Amino acid sequence: MTLGAHDDPTGGPADRHRFDVLGSETVYDGAIVALRVDEVRMPGGASARREVVEHFGAVVVAAVDERDRLTMVRQYRHPLGQRLWELPAGLLDIAGEDPVVAARRELAEETGLAAVRWSALVDLAASPGFTDEVVRVFLAEGLSDVERPEPEHEEADLEIVQVELDRAVQMVFDGEVVNASAAAGILALAAVRAGRARPRPADAPWTFASRAFAERKVRAAGDGAESEAETARPGR
């Protein structure tokens, strides 16, 4: 099958198999991820267990100045045990926060920068074989300096560097940039600057945004409030 410019890649026959969830078990519920195991109906009538890592989702910012220099950060990432070249980024861990508002906040917190113009570059499913984490990379232009909060934890060791876009692209192909959202954001920006693509509005629909973990936390907060109310009732 060959897709044309206006074909919908998610379309298909209405009678295709439904991968219904027959049961689900939460194995771990942490601060930024949860692990659940779903029993899923497979074609042919059988079922299979699928492990799913729930995640808040995140925003990433490709911030470029008037000279088309990207603001990049180098940050320690404990799972890999190394400092990685990345774009400024952060979790969508504030309930109900608009993604572009989160992106503005993260840009200021990590780099001390604000931007006048915002657009959506690319949406990324981090590793859809086992996690629902989806990231949106924003393009931020018209930069200015703002006050940066006092950094904590890994961010206290953060290195901030302005990198020419062509150099950043080569860093991807040289294996110097291995963070997936940073690599995708850099290459997407290069495509835009070359006239091969157009960014979307900053508030463009986000069909695949991560939701399960945030909803889990909202439910847990609600259950906690109800428990506190029960305990405070007279006679308890």
N, C-alpha and C positions, 0 to 999 in steps of 0.2 A: 504493500500500500504506500502511495506517495501522497503526502499532505501538501495542499496548495496554500497560498498565502492567507486564504480566508477560511480554511477548514478548521473545525473544532477538534483538537487532538484528544479531548476527553469524551467525545461522542461515541455511540455504538448502539447496537440493537437493544430494544427495551426488554427483551427476554433473556438477556445474558445472565449468567449465574450470579446470585446474591451471596456474598460472603458474610452470612449472618453470624453474630456472636452468640454462641449457645451458653456460655458461662464465662465468668471473669473472677480472678483472684488477685488481690493486691499483695505483693510480696514485700515491698519496701516503699515507705513514704517519707522522703527526706525534705531538706530545705529547698533544693532547686530541681530535684527530679523525684519521680515515683516509678516503680517497676511493677507492672501488672502482667498477668499471664491470661490470655484469652483463649478460649476453645472456639475455633472458627470452622464453620461448615465449608467443606471443599467440594469442588465439582465431582460428581459421581456419587455423592451421598456420604462420604467419609468426613471426618473432622480432624483437625490438627491443632496443636498448642502453638501459640505465637506470643513471644515475649515482646512487650512494648514498654519503652522508656518514655514516660510523659515528661514534658519540659515546658517551661513558661514561654519559650520562643524568645527572640531577641531582635534588636535593631542594630544596624551597623551604619557608619557614616563615612562616605567618601567626600571629605572636605577639601576643596581645591581653592587656591588663592588666584589672584589676577594673573599670575605667571604660570598657571596650570600645575602648580606644585601640590601634591597630595600631602596631607598631614597624616603621617603614619606613627604608630607607637610600637615599642618593643617591650613585651611584657612576659613575665615568667608564667608558664602554664604547667602546673604540677603533674597532671596526667602524663605529659611527655617529658617532664623534668628538664625543660629547656626554656629559654627566652625566645619568643616568636615575634616576627614582624607581622603586625596586624593593622587594621583600621579601627578607629575608636568604636566601641560597641558596648552594649549592656542588655540586661534581661528586661523583659516586659513583666516585671514582678509587682507592679502597682495596679491593683484592681481598677479596671475601667479607664486606665490612662490611654490616651490616643497615641498611636505609635510614633507620629512625628513629634509630639510633645516629649516622649521618652527619648527620641533621638536628639532633640535639642538639649535635654538635660544631660545625657551621657557625653555629648560633645563638650559641653562646658565643664563637666566634672573631670574628664580625662585630659583635656587639652587647654582649657581656658579660652575657648573660642565660641563665638556665636555666628550665625549665618542669616542672611536676608532671604535668600531663595532656596527652596527645598523641592525636590522631586524624587520619585521612586525609580531606582535604577533596575533592581532585579530582586526576585523572591527565590529563596533556596530552601529545599528540603534537605536538612543536614545529612541524614543517613536513613532514608525511608524504609529500609529493611528491618529496622528495630526501634526507631524513635520517631515521635511526631513533631520533633523540633523543626520549626520553620523560621527562617530569618529574612527580614527585609533590609536590603541595602539602599540607603538614601544617598542622593547627591546633594551636597550643601555648598552653596556659592555665596559670594558677597560676605567674606569673613571679617570679623573684627574681634578684638580682645575683650574678654570679660573676666571677672574675678573667678579664680578656680578654687573650689573648696580644698581644705587640707586633705591630701590623699591618705588612704589607709591600706593596710595589708599589701598585696602585690602591687597596687597602684603607687605605693610609696617608692617603688623601685622603677617606675615607668620611665622609659626613654621616649621623648617626643622629637620627631625629625620631619622636616619638609623634604619631600622627594619629588624630583621631576617625573611627570607621568611616564615618559618613555623609559626612564630608569626603573620605575616601579613595574612596568610590564616585563622588562627583562629580568627583574628579580623573581617574577613568577616562573618564567621559563628556565631560569637558572636553579630553581629549587630553593631559593632563599626565602620565598613566601610560600608557606605550606598551609596556612590557615585558609580553609575553603572559602569562607565568606569574603575574606580579604582578596584572595585571588580572583574570585568571581566579580567582585566590585571593581577591581582595577581593570580587568579585561572588558567589563561592560562599559566603564567610563571611556576606555580607549575606543571602543566601537562607536560610542556617541560622538566623541570628538572627531572621529574619522568620517562622520556622516552616514554610517551604516545602520544606525539605530536611533530611536528617540526615547527619552525617559518618559515616564507617566507622571500624572499629577501626584503630589505627595499623599493625597487622600484616596488614591485609586483603590478599588475593591481588593481585599486580601482574602481570596477564596480559601487558601490552605493554611491560614493562620492557626498556630497552636492554641488549643482551648481547654483540653481535658485537665491539665494540671492546675491551671488557674481556677477552673470551676471546682476542682477538688478542694483547693485551699479556701474558697469562698464557703463551700459546704461545711468544712471543718470549723471555720470561724463562726458560722451560724450555730453549729451544734454546741460550740463552746459557750456562746452567749446564752443559749437556751439552758445549758447545764448550770451556769452561774445564776440565772434567774430562778431556776428550781431550788437551788441551795439557799437563796436569799428569802424564799417565801416563809411566812410565819409558821412555826411548828416543825421546821425542817432541822 
